[in-house]
Amino acid sequence: MAFNWTMMFKDHHLRLILLFLAMTNLLVIVCFSHVRRSTVHESVEPPSTGLKRTP
């Protein structure tokens, strides 16, 4: 099993695909946390105070 994993990681195209998947997962996590944070802020404080607080 370990031999198969080393052969897979030696493959350049598969390494690029893994890197692409990791980057897309990171982007999805960052976007999801940002959207969740903004929705929480909107639900906690009214929009008028939120608009006043933003510089």
QUIMOGI-V756836 format. One line per field, one symbol per residue. ss: DSSP state (A for helix, B for strand, O for the rest). psi: psi as a letter, one per 40 degrees, with the letter a starting at -180 (. if undefined). Layout:
ss=???
psi=???
This chain:
ss=OAAAAAAAAAOAAAAAAAAAAAAAAAAAAAAAAAAAAAAAAAAAOOAAAAAAAOO
psi=ddddddddddhdddddddddddddddddddddddddddddddddiidddddddh.
